[in-house]
Amino acid sequence: MAVEDFTTWTEDDADEILTITAAKVALLGTPVRWDGISKSISETKITGDFVHRSEVTITTLDNRVAYEIEKLKQSEGEMEIILIARASTAPSFSISLASEEAGDDTDTLTATGQKYYITMQRVGTTTTATIRTGSHDGEIVDALTITDSDVYEFDEIVCPATHPG
């Protein structure tokens, strides 16, 4: 599986807290405004099943900020699937997989500083985020699942992003 080249994505970094290399995006700091990177995929669209893999290490959390690990959006429409982390009681954080239609599946993870390997997969109308340690084949820490009523098309990917709130 090819590694995404994030240097080709559109950057919106008003707070100058993103460090972007070809294979990695680091968020360093607390945003005052929305900060993140995005990529329009309107030519190809995500129309069916998919598998996306992320590696996430959260070193510090601010309870005034939401950390979007990945968001799939429709540019025309309101449907989106989002995987998001928020501060909880230190050293824990909550992680949610959500869509407007299906609601969310949320759990609490511990150990800020731990690298988590996340596989987000959609099969039919069901999207699952499997969270592991060690590797993408490592020990399963959690699995979050949502089910929508339809297989929605997405034409924009946003990851990662932060916003106050």
SULJOBEL-V277496 format. One record per backbone hydrogen bond with DSSP energy under -0.5 kcal/mol. NH is the residue of the N-H (numbers start at 1). CO is the residue of the C=O. E is the energy in kcal/mol with one decimal. If there is no record, write none. Layout:
nh-><NH NH>
co-><CO CO>
e-><E E>
This chain:
nh-><6 6 8 9 10 12 14 16 19 21 26 28 28 29 31 35 36 37 38 39 41 44 45 46 47 50 52 54 56 58 59 65 66 67 68 68 69 69 70 71 72 73 74 75 77 81 82 83 84 84 85 86 87 88 90 92 93 94 95 96 97 98 99 100 103 105 107 109 112 113 114 116 116 117 118 118 119 120 120 121 121 122 123 126 127 128 129 130 130 131 131 132 133 135 138 139 141 142 144 146 148 152 154 155 156 157 158 159 160 161 162 163 165>
co-><4 22 5 6 38 36 34 13 26 24 19 17 26 27 29 162 12 160 10 157 155 41 41 154 45 122 120 118 116 114 57 62 163 85 66 161 67 83 83 158 81 156 79 73 75 72 98 70 82 96 67 94 65 92 88 89 109 86 107 84 105 82 103 80 99 97 95 93 91 58 111 56 114 132 54 116 130 52 118 119 128 50 126 123 146 121 144 119 128 129 142 117 139 133 135 133 131 131 129 127 125 150 46 73 73 39 71 37 68 68 35 66 64>
e-><-1.0 -2.4 -1.5 -1.4 -2.8 -2.7 -0.6 -1.5 -2.4 -2.9 -2.7 -3.7 -0.6 -0.6 -0.5 -2.3 -2.3 -1.3 -2.3 -2.4 -2.8 -0.7 -3.9 -2.8 -0.8 -1.4 -3.0 -2.8 -3.1 -0.7 -0.7 -2.2 -2.5 -2.7 -0.7 -2.6 -0.7 -2.5 -1.4 -2.3 -2.7 -2.9 -0.9 -0.5 -0.7 -1.7 -2.6 -2.8 -0.5 -2.5 -2.9 -2.3 -0.6 -1.4 -0.6 -2.4 -2.7 -2.4 -2.8 -2.7 -2.0 -2.5 -2.1 -0.7 -1.8 -2.0 -2.0 -3.1 -0.7 -2.7 -2.1 -3.4 -0.5 -2.7 -2.9 -0.6 -2.4 -3.2 -0.6 -0.6 -2.9 -2.4 -2.7 -1.9 -2.6 -2.9 -2.8 -2.7 -0.6 -0.5 -3.1 -2.5 -1.8 -0.9 -1.4 -0.7 -3.3 -1.6 -2.5 -2.5 -2.5 -1.0 -2.0 -2.0 -1.3 -2.3 -2.8 -1.6 -0.6 -2.2 -2.8 -1.7 -5.7>
